[in-house]
Amino acid sequence: MGELVTEVGDWDGVVFQNNAPVCVDSGEFGPDAAVVGFASESAVGVIHHEHVSLDFIVELFGLIEA
């Protein structure tokens, strides 16, 4: 897998989580942020909920892990 999905909105930051997929609410980025990333990438982006639904994030991780 290449780049992180960007069409759902701009990334607000980059963090590193040991190449593991991450999908959590993160106080570091505000109460309305969700941290997402690809299992094959070190970098994960931060998406705010107004850009994408949590259902989409769950679906995204289902596709990544498949």
TORVEX-676630 format. One line per field, with one value per atom (N, C-alpha, C): x, y, z; residue in three letters; atom name; residue number from 1. Coordinates in steps of 0.001 Angstrom, whole numbers. Layout:
<marmars>
X = X  ...;
Y = Y  ...;
Z = Z  ...;
rest = ALA  ...;
atom = CA  ...;
nr = NUM  ...;
</marmars>
This chain:
<marmars>
X = 832  0  874  416  1222  806  263  -33  -1280  -1339  -2542  -3677  -4892  -6056  -6150  -6230  -6277  -7584  -8391  -9591  -10673  -10515  -11501  -11242  -10176  -9884  -8390  -7965  -6546  -6073  -4834  -4228  -3786  -4069  -3748  -2416  -1799  -523  -40  1145  1710  2292  1973  2555  3056  3806  4357  3904  3448  2941  3483  4786  5428  4795  4470  3911  2572  1926  657  -505  -1608  -2777  -3328  -3755  -4258  -5596  -6589  -7876  -8429  -8025  -8409  -8708  -9558  -9701  -8449  -7862  -6611  -6714  -6578  -6610  -5509  -4399  -3289  -3712  -4661  -5059  -6445  -6998  -8313  -9371  -10475  -11500  -12238  -12165  -12885  -11968  -10774  -9829  -9779  -9562  -9350  -8002  -7199  -5883  -6014  -5590  -5710  -4410  -4180  -2978  -3012  -2004  -1885  -908  -1184  -320  1079  1165  2453  3229  2701  3351  3660  4763  5067  4223  4011  3299  1799  1114  -345  -796  -1902  -2415  -3513  -3859  -4927  -6063  -7243  -8425  -9415  -10033  -11087  -12425  -13295  -14544  -15439  -15289  -16152  -15795  -14614  -14188  -14602  -14799  -15045  -15773  -16661  -17415  -16591  -16904  -16219  -16511  -17702  -18015  -17047  -16695  -15731  -14367  -13973  -12678  -12660  -13745  -13831  -13741  -14457  -14417  -13012  -12357  -10995  -10061  -10162  -9283  -9629  -10906  -11280  -10591  -10514  -9856  -8350  -7769  -6319  -5901  -6678  -6296  -6594  -7410  -7788  -6588;
Y = -1184  0  1244  2234  3433  4520  5598  6774  6585  7351  7377  7998  7608  8171  9659  10484  11929  12555  11832  12457  12691  12132  12346  13624  14338  15587  15718  16896  17137  16436  16014  15428  16554  16409  17459  17245  16088  15822  14436  14088  12762  12247  10997  10346  8969  8315  7011  5991  4819  3785  2404  2284  979  135  755  51  -624  -315  -961  -63  -647  179  769  2008  2694  3334  3151  3809  4129  5254  5616  7100  7491  8906  9301  10402  10795  12191  12297  13585  14511  13934  14751  15652  15170  15912  16510  16465  17027  15939  16230  15223  14745  15494  15112  14541  14125  13582  12068  11445  9997  9754  8894  8581  7322  7403  6266  6058  4844  4595  3231  2929  1649  743  -541  -1495  -1517  -1233  -1313  -5  990  2295  2651  3352  3826  5041  5892  7135  6916  7513  7535  8978  9246  10605  10787  12023  12366  13000  12399  12910  13369  14512  14957  14398  14128  13438  14168  15485  16176  15803  15237  14853  13429  12581  11167  10530  9595  8935  7819  7480  6360  5053  4924  3723  3565  4679  4623  4164  4655  4267  2775  2256  819  41  520  -137  -69  1074  1244  222  30  -932  -2366  -2628  -3945  -4240  -3247  -3417  -3571  -2816  -2872  -4249  -4798  -6059  -7263  -7080  -8197  -8700;
Z = 0  0  0  -745  -861  87  -484  310  1161  2219  3040  2238  2566  1890  2208  1176  1405  958  167  -360  688  1873  2919  3703  3401  4109  4332  4708  4936  6207  6194  7397  8311  9589  10547  11241  11011  11657  11307  11740  11501  12811  13130  14299  13881  14725  14410  15434  14940  15828  15450  15255  15054  13961  12842  11684  11938  13048  13374  12963  12512  12225  13512  13443  14623  14278  15114  14924  16302  16849  18206  18280  19212  19522  20295  19939  20564  21151  22459  23129  22666  22185  21708  20555  19751  18569  18712  19908  20144  20252  20923  21202  19964  18861  17652  16583  16973  15999  16092  14955  14909  14252  14825  14283  13435  12176  11281  10519  10060  9281  8641  7848  7178  7914  7941  8620  8003  6702  6016  6050  6727  6788  8240  8447  9792  10150  9176  9441  9418  10351  10315  10369  9719  9678  10698  10888  11815  11020  11144  10452  11499  11252  12152  11696  12658  12381  11393  11254  10299  8862  8655  7310  6945  7931  7636  8808  8509  9569  10185  11429  12078  11361  10763  9986  8827  8185  7090  7595  8770  9330  9628  10187  10459  9154  8127  6822  6233  6373  5878  6510  7822  8474  8105  7808  7312  5996  5122  3831  4003  4926  5148  5651  6589  7215  6342  5304  4433  3639;
rest = MET  MET  MET  GLY  GLY  GLY  GLU  GLU  GLU  LEU  LEU  LEU  VAL  VAL  VAL  THR  THR  THR  GLU  GLU  GLU  VAL  VAL  VAL  GLY  GLY  GLY  ASP  ASP  ASP  TRP  TRP  TRP  ASP  ASP  ASP  GLY  GLY  GLY  VAL  VAL  VAL  VAL  VAL  VAL  PHE  PHE  PHE  GLN  GLN  GLN  ASN  ASN  ASN  ASN  ASN  ASN  ALA  ALA  ALA  PRO  PRO  PRO  VAL  VAL  VAL  CYS  CYS  CYS  VAL  VAL  VAL  ASP  ASP  ASP  SER  SER  SER  GLY  GLY  GLY  GLU  GLU  GLU  PHE  PHE  PHE  GLY  GLY  GLY  PRO  PRO  PRO  ASP  ASP  ASP  ALA  ALA  ALA  ALA  ALA  ALA  VAL  VAL  VAL  VAL  VAL  VAL  GLY  GLY  GLY  PHE  PHE  PHE  ALA  ALA  ALA  SER  SER  SER  GLU  GLU  GLU  SER  SER  SER  ALA  ALA  ALA  VAL  VAL  VAL  GLY  GLY  GLY  VAL  VAL  VAL  ILE  ILE  ILE  HIS  HIS  HIS  HIS  HIS  HIS  GLU  GLU  GLU  HIS  HIS  HIS  VAL  VAL  VAL  SER  SER  SER  LEU  LEU  LEU  ASP  ASP  ASP  PHE  PHE  PHE  ILE  ILE  ILE  VAL  VAL  VAL  GLU  GLU  GLU  LEU  LEU  LEU  PHE  PHE  PHE  GLY  GLY  GLY  LEU  LEU  LEU  ILE  ILE  ILE  GLU  GLU  GLU  ALA  ALA  ALA;
atom = N  CA  C  N  CA  C  N  CA  C  N  CA  C  N  CA  C  N  CA  C  N  CA  C  N  CA  C  N  CA  C  N  CA  C  N  CA  C  N  CA  C  N  CA  C  N  CA  C  N  CA  C  N  CA  C  N  CA  C  N  CA  C  N  CA  C  N  CA  C  N  CA  C  N  CA  C  N  CA  C  N  CA  C  N  CA  C  N  CA  C  N  CA  C  N  CA  C  N  CA  C  N  CA  C  N  CA  C  N  CA  C  N  CA  C  N  CA  C  N  CA  C  N  CA  C  N  CA  C  N  CA  C  N  CA  C  N  CA  C  N  CA  C  N  CA  C  N  CA  C  N  CA  C  N  CA  C  N  CA  C  N  CA  C  N  CA  C  N  CA  C  N  CA  C  N  CA  C  N  CA  C  N  CA  C  N  CA  C  N  CA  C  N  CA  C  N  CA  C  N  CA  C  N  CA  C  N  CA  C  N  CA  C  N  CA  C  N  CA  C  N  CA  C  N  CA  C  N  CA  C;
nr = 1  1  1  2  2  2  3  3  3  4  4  4  5  5  5  6  6  6  7  7  7  8  8  8  9  9  9  10  10  10  11  11  11  12  12  12  13  13  13  14  14  14  15  15  15  16  16  16  17  17  17  18  18  18  19  19  19  20  20  20  21  21  21  22  22  22  23  23  23  24  24  24  25  25  25  26  26  26  27  27  27  28  28  28  29  29  29  30  30  30  31  31  31  32  32  32  33  33  33  34  34  34  35  35  35  36  36  36  37  37  37  38  38  38  39  39  39  40  40  40  41  41  41  42  42  42  43  43  43  44  44  44  45  45  45  46  46  46  47  47  47  48  48  48  49  49  49  50  50  50  51  51  51  52  52  52  53  53  53  54  54  54  55  55  55  56  56  56  57  57  57  58  58  58  59  59  59  60  60  60  61  61  61  62  62  62  63  63  63  64  64  64  65  65  65  66  66  66;
</marmars>
